[in-house]
Amino acid sequence: VLLNDQMVAERGEDFVIDIQGVERLSCTSESITPEAACTSVQLHLQVTPGRFADVWNAAQAVASVQVAVGANSPFLFGRELWRESRPPLFQQATDVRPPELQAQGVRPRTWFGERWVDSAYDLFEENLRYFPPLLPICGEEEPLRVLDEGGIPSLQELVLHNGTVYRWNRPVYGIADGVPHLRVENRVLPAGPTVTDVMANAAFYYGLVRALAEDARPVWRRMSFDAAERNFDAACRYGIDAELEWVRPGRAGGTTKVPAVKLIRDELLPLAAAGLDAWGIEPADRDRYLGVIEERCRRRVNGASWQVDTYHRALEAGLEREAALAATTRRYGELMHQGDPVHTWPVGFPGPS
C-alpha cells in the first residue's frame, strides 16, 4: 500500500495504459493495480562480483530469445495485443513520470537499460543517478562501521531502493547463511503454460547464459546494446514469429536479421546444451528440456501462439468475443492440468463424444 501511495503521489495523475498490438487497449487507472496481471517466473543466478558483468550482459543479450520462445501473454483485459503483453503493461502501470518528464527523456522505473556494464556497481550507481527513492526509509545500520568491525552490512537502503527499479535483468545483493553475495535476477519470462514448459525455459536460460558468459568472444562485444533492446521489443510484439538481430557467424562485427526459431535451433540450443553440461546437468534432463524448446521452434508453437490460434478458431466457430475468450481460457486450464508441454496441445476444442 505504501509503495502504491508513493508511486501515485510521484505521478500526480492517473496511470495510462495504452498498448497498440493486434488490437488496441487504452484505459487509465488510479493505482498501480494493473501491474498485478504480470505474473512471471523469476530466475536467480548467484555470481561472484568478478563474473557479474559477463552474466548480466549475457542475460540482456538473450532476453529477446527467452521471450520469443516462451511468450504466453497475448491477451489483456479482453484485447489481443502483443504476443508477450506483460512488459508494456508493467512499464506503463509503474510509470511514475508525468507526461512532461516523459517528454524530457527521464528514464522509466521499468526499463531494459541503455548499455552493457563492466560491473554490478554500474547498475547500482544508475539507481542513484536516475531514480529518486520512492520509499525513503533509513535503517540504523552504518555499513562502514559494520565493515570496520568485521561484520557484513545488510545495506538495507540499497536493497530497498533497488527493489523499486524494475529492470528486466536486475542486480540483487543478499546475505545467505552469513555470507554476502550478488545475484542476477531474470524477470522476463511469463508463467506457464505447464511445469514442463517452465522447466524448459529455465534450462534454456541457465545453459545459454553460462555458455555466452564464458565465450572468449562475447556477443555483447560484437552487438550494440540498442540492437539487444530492439530485439526485446520485437520478441514481445511477435513472439515465436519474431525476427531478431544477431551477430554474423565468423564475422568480426555487425549483425544480421534472422528468424528467432532459426537462431535458436541452429546456434543457441547447442550453446545451451554445452552450458548445461558445464553445470553438470544429467544428459537425459538436458535433452528432455532443451527438446521442448526445439520442438516449439520446429512447430512454431508456444503458449501465446496456441492461445491466439484457439481463440480465433472459436470466433470462426461462431462464438462472440467474450465467449471465445472464456472457452480458450477453460481449454487452456484443462490442458495445463494434464501437464503435457504446450507444443503438443491440440488447437481448438474437442468435438462431442
N, C-alpha and C positions, 0 to 999 in steps of 0.2 A: 504494500500500500504506500509506504514512504517513497519507494522508487518511482511509482506511478505519479504520486503527487509532485515530486521534484521535476519529473520529465514534463508533466503538464504545465507546471509553472515556467519552466525554461522555454517551452514553445510559445506559450501565451495565446494559443488559439487551438481549434480542433486539429487533430491529425487527419491528413488527407491520404486516402488510398486511391490511387489512380493507375491501374495496370492495363496496358493495351496488349492483348495477345490475340488468340483466335477470335475472342470476343473482348469486350472492354468492361472492366469493373471500375466504377467510380463511386466513392462514398466517403463519409467522414466519421470520425469517432472522437468522443470527448476524453478518451483514455487510451492507454497502450494495449487494451484488452485484445484487439485483433491479432497481436503477435502470438497469442496462445495457440493459434492454429498452426504454428510452425513446429509441429512435433518432429523431433530429429533423433538421430543416433550420433553420439559424440564419442570419437575415438581418441584416446590419450596415448602418447608415446613419451616415456621418460628418457631424457638425453643428458649427456654431460654438457657443461657450458661450451666447451670447445666444438661439440658437434651440433649445437643448437641451430646455427645459421644454415648449415647444409640440409638438415632435416626440415626446417621451416621453409626454406626455398624450394625444396623438392615437393613438399606438401602443397605449396602455392602453385607450382607448375602442373601438378596432376589434379587439382581441384576440378578442373573442367571435365576430365575424363571420368572422374568419380561421378559427377552429376549426369553426364551423358548416358552412362551405362546404368546408373542407379535411380534415375528420375522416377518419382512416384506421386507427384502432387500437381496434376494438370487442372484441377478444378478448385475454385474458391468461391464460396457464397453463391453457388449455382451457376457460375460462369466458367467457360473453358478459356483458360488464359495461357500461361507458359507451361511447357512440359514439367518444369520444376518451379512452381509459383512461390515457394517459401522465401527465397532470397529477396525478390522485390517487395513482398509483403512485409518481411521483417524489417527491411531498411526503412520503408515508409511508416510503419507502425511505431518505430522507435526514433523517428527523425525529429529531434527537438529544435531543429533550425527553423525559424520563421522564414517566409519566402525571401525577405531581403538578405538574410545571411546565406541562403542557398545561392542567390544570385551573385554574391560576393565570393563564392568558392570555398566557404567554410566546410570543412570535412564533416560528413555524416558519422554518427557514432557506430553505425553498422556499415562496414566497408570492406572491400577486397584488399586495400592497401595501395601503395603507389611506388614501391621499389623493392628490389631484392635487398637483403640485410646481411651485415657482417657479424652480428652478434645479437643476443637477446636484448642487450642494452638499447639497441636502436629502437626497438618496439616500445619498451617502457619509457624511453625518452620521448617518443612521439605521443604517448599518452599524456604526458605533462605539457607538451608543446601545443597540442591541438585540442584537447578536450578538458574543459573546466570540470571540476569534481561535481557530480550530481548528489553525492552523499558525503558531505564534508564532516565526517565523523573521525575524530582523532583518538587514538588509544594512549595509554600512559607509557608504553614502552619507548625507550630511547635506543634505537638499534645500534648506534656506535658504542654506547656504553655496554650493551649486551655483548657485542663482539670483543671489546676490550677485556671483559670479564670471562672470556672463553665460552660464551653461550651462543645460541643460534637465534637470531631475531626472527620474529614471525612476520614482520613487515606488513602489519595489518592494513595500513593506509594504502600501500601499493597494491595489495591483493584486492581490497575493496574497490579501488578506482579502476583497476584492470578489469574487474567484473562488470563494469558499466561501459566498456568499449568492446563492441561486438564484431571483432574480426572473424572471418570465416576459418582462419587458422590462427589461434590465439596462444600467446605465451602464458605459461602458468608457473608460478613459484609456489612451492608447497613444502611441507615437512612431514615425513613419514618415519615413525619409529625413531624420532630424534635426529633424523638425517635430512638436511635441506636438499631440494632437487629442483630441476626445471623439467617442464613437460611441454610438448606441442599438443594443443587441443584442436582436433579436426572436427569442424562443426557443419560441414557442407551437406551431409547425407540425410535424406528423409528416412523415416522409419519404414519398415516392411519391404515388400508385402508379406514375406514369411520369415521365420527364423533362419531358414536356409539361405534366403536371399541376403539377409543382414550379415550372416557369417561370410558369405561370398564377397560382399562389398568390403568387409573388414580385411579378409585375406588379401584381396587385390590391393588395398591401400597399404597395408603393412609391408607386403612384399615389394611393391613398386617403390615406395618411399625409401626403403633400405637400399635397393639397387641404385636408385638415382642419387641418393646422398653419398654413396661410396664410389660413384663414377669418376674416373680421372678427368673426364671432360664434361663437367656437369651441364645439364641442359640450360640452366639459368645464366651460364656464361655465353651461350650461343643464341638465346632467345630473349627479346625485350620483355620487360615486365608488362608493358602495355599490351603485348600480344597475349600474355597469360590472362590479363584481365578481359580482353576481348573474347578469349576462349571461354572463360567462365560465363560471360553473358550469353554467348551463343549456345552453350550447353544447357543453360537454364531455359532458354527460349525454345530450343528444338530437340532437346533430349537425345535419344539414340540416333536421330537423323541429323545431328549437328555436323558441321564441317569445322575442323579446328586447324589452327596454325601450329606447325611443329617443325623442329629443326630437320634439315635435309640430310639424310644419311651420307656420311663421307665428305660432307662439306664443312669448311671452317666456320661458316656462319650463315645467317639467313634462314628464313622459314618458308614453308610451302603449305597450302591448304590441302587437307586430306580428310575424308570421312572418318568420323570418330571410330566407327566399328572397324574400319581397316587399320587405323593406327593402333587400336587396342589389340586386335588379333595378330597383326604382323610384327609389331615392335614391343608393345608394352606387356603383353601376357608372358612372353619369355623372360623379360626382366623381372616381373613379379614372381615368377617361379624361382628364379635364381635368388631373389631376396628372401623368399620363404625358406629355401634351402639353407641360406645363411643364418636364419633364425632357428634352424633345427626342427622345422615342422616335418612331420611324417609325410613321406611322398603320397600316400593314399589320401590324406587330408588335403594336401596341396592340390592334387589333381581333381579331387571332388569339387572343391570350392572354386578353383580357377576354371574348372569345366563349366560351372554355372555361368560365369562371366562370358566365356567363349560362346556358349550356346545362345545367350542373349544377343550377342553380336551377330552370330550366324543367322538367327531368325529375325533379327531387328525387333526384338520384343523386350520391353521392361514393364515395370508397373504402370508408368504413365501411358505408354502406347496401348497396353491392354485395356486400361480404363476408358481411354478415348474411343478405341475400336468398339468396345462393348456398348458404350453409351450411344454411339451412332447407329449400331445395329438395332438398339432398342427404338431409336427415333424412326428408323426405316420400317420397323415393325408396326408403327402407328402410335407409339406411346408419346404423350406430351412430355415437355422438358422435365418437370418435377418427377413424373412417374418414371421416366428413363433414368434420371439420376438416382432415384431411390432403388430401382431394380439393379442398377450397376453396383451400388453400394452393398445391397444384400448379397449379390452374387460374389462380389469381392470377399465378403465376410465368410461365405461358405467355403470358398476355395482356400482362403487363408488358413482356416482351421484344419483343412485337410493336410496342409504343410508342404505340398509339392511346390518347387520353385516356379516363379511366375511365367517363365518362358514356356512351361509345359501346359499352362492353363488354356482350356478351350475358350474361344471368343464367342460371346453371345450367351444364350440361355438354353438349358436343356428343354427338349420337347416333352410333350405329355407321355407318360408311361403307358 
